[in-house]
Structures are given as structure tokens and as C-alpha cells.
Amino acid sequence: MKKFNTRGLVFLAMMAAISVVLGVYKIPIGDSLRITFMNIPIILASLWFGPFAGMAVGLSADFIAANLTTGWYPPLALTPVLFGLLPWLLKHIFLKKQSFAGFLAVVLMTNIAGTMLWSTYALTLLLGLNYFTLLTVRVPLYLGIALVETVCIYYLSKSGLDRIILSNRPKWWLR
């Protein structure tokens, strides 16, 4: 088993902290909708460092941000874990060549599985609302958020930031 080193843990903690800040500063729209971009660092951690790093960043960021704002609800915690796992799995299919369409496919499918389907289901358990009614309200908003997240992640990758980070990553991150 590969070991985490201090530099790697600090970088993952920094990604989680950025996600917490983006999660705390959200725009709530009723009980079940919010505009937030806290998933961007989680997706980046998954794409850059693999599924375990992405899931760790997602779970820790969700736990901290939820306890700072509304309170933690464990079924909803699966959403950031999915955001840490799915991009890494999907990048092998859609990001062989880094294109906007590839990033859009990865981010959109992750948002569909995580935010649109699973979070909606978890919220129906929490709030006692009808699943399909809630889904029809949430889908348009989260399609727009997915597009904004895709633009951010695409341009961060095009800026060369990913090459700088990946060239300096610790040996335990090598695949």
C-alpha cells in the first residue's frame, strides 16, 4: 500500500479548504436548491490525483462546510464522494484528448449522477418531497452550474496549472 506524505496531505487539505470556502459562500434558493461551486476542487482533485484523493477531499469538505452552515446529513455526503470518484473513472473514456467536449461530458455526467439524481433522492428523504417534482426544479439549475464548472475546469487545465501540479506531485500519486 502506498503511503501519503506530508506534502500530499497538505495539498489535499488545501483543495478541501477551497471547496469549503466555495461551499459556505452559496446562494440558497429555497430549501432544496443552492448555487455553489464547491465541486470544482473536488473534481480537480479526482482528475489530478485519483479517486481516493478526490473522495477524501469531497467527504472532508462536505463534512466541514455542512457543519458550518446547515448541519451534516450522511445520505447527502455521498454526493461529494461521487464527485471525487466519477471524474477519475470518466476521464479514461472522455479525456484521452483534453477538449471542452470531453470536460463537459465528465462534469455533466458527474453532476447528473451526483447532484441531480442522488442529491435529489437524499433531499426527498430529508424533506419529504416528491422526487420527480423536486427533480424537475433542480435539473435546469444544475445543468447551468455544470456548464460553469466545466468552463472553470477546462480553462484551469488549458492554463497549464494541471501540468505544473502534476509535474511536482509526490511519488505516491504516480499511477
C-alpha positions as CSV (number, residue, x, y, z in Angstrom):
1,M,0.0,0.0,0.0
2,K,1.3,3.4,-0.9
3,K,1.7,6.0,1.9
4,F,0.5,9.5,2.0
5,N,3.3,12.0,2.6
6,T,3.1,15.4,4.3
7,R,3.2,17.4,1.1
8,G,0.4,15.4,-0.4
9,L,-1.8,15.7,2.6
10,V,-1.3,19.4,2.8
11,F,-2.2,19.8,-0.9
12,L,-5.4,17.7,-0.4
13,A,-6.3,19.8,2.7
14,M,-5.8,22.9,0.6
15,M,-8.2,21.6,-2.0
16,A,-10.7,20.7,0.7
17,A,-10.3,24.2,2.2
18,I,-11.0,25.8,-1.1
19,S,-14.1,23.6,-1.5
20,V,-15.3,24.6,2.0
21,V,-15.0,28.3,1.2
22,L,-16.8,27.8,-2.1
23,G,-19.5,25.8,-0.2
24,V,-20.0,28.2,2.6
25,Y,-20.5,31.1,0.2
26,K,-23.5,29.8,-1.6
27,I,-26.7,31.3,-2.9
28,P,-29.7,29.4,-1.4
29,I,-32.9,29.2,-3.4
30,G,-35.5,27.7,-1.1
31,D,-34.8,24.5,0.9
32,S,-33.6,22.2,-1.8
33,L,-31.7,24.5,-4.3
34,R,-28.5,26.4,-4.0
35,I,-25.9,27.9,-6.3
36,T,-22.4,26.8,-5.3
37,F,-19.2,25.8,-7.0
38,M,-17.7,23.7,-4.2
39,N,-17.4,20.7,-6.5
40,I,-14.7,22.3,-8.7
41,P,-11.8,21.5,-6.3
42,I,-13.2,18.0,-5.7
43,I,-13.4,17.3,-9.4
44,L,-9.9,18.7,-9.9
45,A,-8.5,16.5,-7.0
46,S,-10.1,13.5,-8.7
47,L,-8.8,14.3,-12.1
48,W,-5.3,15.2,-11.0
49,F,-4.7,12.7,-8.1
50,G,-7.1,9.8,-8.4
51,P,-10.3,8.6,-6.9
52,F,-9.2,8.2,-3.3
53,A,-7.8,11.7,-3.1
54,G,-10.9,13.1,-4.8
55,M,-13.2,11.2,-2.4
56,A,-11.2,12.3,0.6
57,V,-11.4,15.9,-0.4
58,G,-15.1,15.6,-1.2
59,L,-16.1,13.9,2.1
60,S,-13.9,16.2,4.3
61,A,-15.1,19.4,2.5
62,D,-18.7,18.4,2.8
63,F,-18.5,17.5,6.4
64,I,-16.8,20.8,7.3
65,A,-19.0,23.0,5.1
66,A,-22.2,21.3,6.2
67,N,-21.4,21.7,9.8
68,L,-20.6,25.3,9.3
69,T,-23.9,26.0,7.6
70,T,-26.9,23.7,7.9
71,G,-25.7,20.5,9.6
72,W,-24.4,17.3,8.1
73,Y,-26.8,14.7,6.7
74,P,-25.0,11.5,5.9
75,P,-27.0,10.4,2.8
76,L,-26.2,13.8,1.2
77,A,-22.5,13.1,1.9
78,L,-22.4,10.5,-0.8
79,T,-22.7,13.3,-3.4
80,P,-19.2,14.8,-2.9
81,V,-17.8,11.2,-2.7
82,L,-19.3,10.6,-6.1
83,F,-17.8,13.9,-7.3
84,G,-14.4,12.5,-6.1
85,L,-14.8,9.1,-7.8
86,L,-16.7,9.6,-11.1
87,P,-14.4,12.2,-12.8
88,W,-11.4,9.9,-12.4
89,L,-13.4,7.0,-13.9
90,L,-14.9,9.0,-16.7
91,K,-11.6,10.7,-17.7
92,H,-10.3,7.5,-19.1
93,I,-13.2,7.5,-21.6
94,F,-13.7,11.2,-22.4
95,L,-10.4,12.9,-21.7
96,K,-8.0,11.0,-23.9
97,K,-7.6,14.3,-25.7
98,Q,-8.3,17.4,-23.5
99,S,-11.2,19.1,-25.2
100,F,-14.0,21.2,-24.0
101,A,-16.5,18.5,-25.1
102,G,-14.6,15.9,-23.0
103,F,-14.6,18.0,-19.9
104,L,-18.2,18.8,-20.4
105,A,-19.0,15.1,-20.6
106,V,-17.1,14.3,-17.4
107,V,-18.6,17.2,-15.4
108,L,-22.1,16.8,-16.8
109,M,-22.2,13.0,-16.1
110,T,-20.8,13.6,-12.6
111,N,-23.4,16.3,-11.9
112,I,-26.2,14.1,-13.3
113,A,-25.3,11.1,-11.1
114,G,-24.3,13.1,-8.0
115,T,-26.3,16.3,-7.8
116,M,-29.3,15.7,-10.0
117,L,-30.1,12.1,-9.2
118,W,-28.6,11.1,-5.8
119,S,-28.8,14.5,-4.0
120,T,-32.4,14.9,-5.2
121,Y,-33.2,11.5,-3.7
122,A,-31.5,12.3,-0.4
123,L,-33.3,15.6,-0.2
124,T,-36.7,13.8,-0.7
125,L,-35.8,11.6,2.2
126,L,-34.8,14.6,4.3
127,L,-37.6,17.0,3.4
128,G,-40.4,14.5,2.5
129,L,-40.9,16.0,-1.0
130,N,-41.9,14.2,-4.2
131,Y,-38.8,13.0,-6.1
132,F,-39.9,13.9,-9.7
133,T,-41.3,17.3,-8.7
134,L,-38.0,18.2,-7.0
135,L,-36.0,16.8,-9.9
136,T,-37.8,18.9,-12.5
137,V,-37.0,22.0,-10.4
138,R,-33.3,21.1,-9.8
139,V,-32.2,19.9,-13.3
140,P,-32.2,23.2,-15.1
141,L,-30.2,24.9,-12.3
142,Y,-27.7,22.2,-12.0
143,L,-27.2,21.9,-15.8
144,G,-26.2,25.6,-15.7
145,I,-23.9,25.0,-12.7
146,A,-22.3,22.1,-14.6
147,L,-21.6,24.3,-17.6
148,V,-19.9,26.9,-15.4
149,E,-17.9,24.2,-13.6
150,T,-16.8,22.8,-17.0
151,V,-15.7,26.2,-18.2
152,C,-13.6,26.8,-15.0
153,I,-12.1,23.3,-15.1
154,Y,-11.3,23.5,-18.8
155,Y,-9.6,26.8,-18.6
156,L,-7.6,25.8,-15.5
157,S,-6.4,22.8,-17.5
158,K,-5.7,24.9,-20.6
159,S,-3.7,27.4,-18.4
160,G,-1.1,24.8,-17.7
161,L,-1.8,24.7,-14.0
162,D,-2.5,21.0,-14.2
163,R,0.9,20.3,-15.8
164,I,2.6,22.4,-13.0
165,I,0.9,20.5,-10.3
166,L,1.2,17.1,-11.9
167,S,4.9,17.5,-12.5
168,N,5.5,18.3,-8.9
169,R,3.3,15.7,-7.3
170,P,4.8,13.3,-4.8
171,K,5.7,9.8,-5.8
172,W,2.7,8.2,-4.1
173,W,0.5,9.9,-6.6
174,L,2.2,8.3,-9.6
175,R,0.0,5.8,-11.3
